[in-house]
Amino acid sequence: MAKTAVIVIDVQEMFFGGEKPAYRAAEVIDGINALTDAARRANTPVFIVQHESDANGPLARGGAAWQLPATLVREASDESIHKNVGDSFQHTPLADMLREKNIDTVVLCGYATEFCVNATARRAELLGLHTIIASDLHTTADKPHLSAEKIVEHQNFVWSHSSMSGNGVKLMSRAEILRTECFA
């Protein structure tokens, strides 16, 4: 039986608060809360990843932009990962922590679809982890050349039509994940 963990990537005030929050910000947070609630009830580990910059940067640890939004439910049992590059595994203890818990499947959600979520998915896949992306629980911001909606749509297409290691990245909606035995 697969042992699963949920990894919530970069759901932070800088991206989900302010005048121009991420595409579908409130909807994504509500969905993540439902997903992580189901995971916790099944004793499935939840990892909260926060991006941080140096002390003078916009995401300095402890600063207002670095904080989790008040609407994101975080429990004391959740594991914390702090990163300073897009890939949640690079220069962090995440891989070791997953190994220690005998995790072989990860469910990814959060921000930014085309950067941090994608980089983490690709690394997880290369590490041999079964990688599931919650297709409706990742988001990004508009870019000069493409809307956030189109970026999310495009990245879902890419994930569902490519494989780097042979494991592939599996795309499932929150409802599909909750109907499976991911958290059994």
Phi, psi and omega in degrees: 000132180293142174251125192248153169226150174257133179241117180259118190254121167054037173276091188227158183307321182303327185259336186248354179246194175077191184288330183229078180289167178304157176305127179057034187307307183295319179297318180295315179297316178302316179294319177298318178299319178295318180295312182290329176298313178298319179297311182298319179298333179264011182059034175269128182297144176240129177248129177254115182259132176235129175281143176218149177253183177292177187302335181260358184275171183292338180247040178299134181307129179092344179289166183300317182292332182284336186296158172283144176299147180301333182280348177277122180281125176232129180256157180300332180283347180292143178273145178252135175232130178244129184229162177230013172225173183297318183286119182292347179268331187291121178061030175230166178275010188304309182301316179296319180295319178295317179300315180300330180266007181057036179282131175237357180225134176237142173248121185253144175204165175128216189230148348262127184320302190276351181246274189291319179294313180298314181299319179293319179298314181296319178293317179302316179298315180294333177280358178089010178279140170292125190242119178245132174250128176288103190300335181253009183236030170230154186206176179202190177245160175300145174245164181302330185257350186201139179287155177302320179303314180290326177297314179299313179301313180297314183293323175300320177298312181301311181299323183280352183235020180216160177209130178266314186256354185104334177287324183074171174246123182265133180256125178219143175286164177304314181300318178296317179299315182292335177279341181275184177261028179306321185252025181282000000 
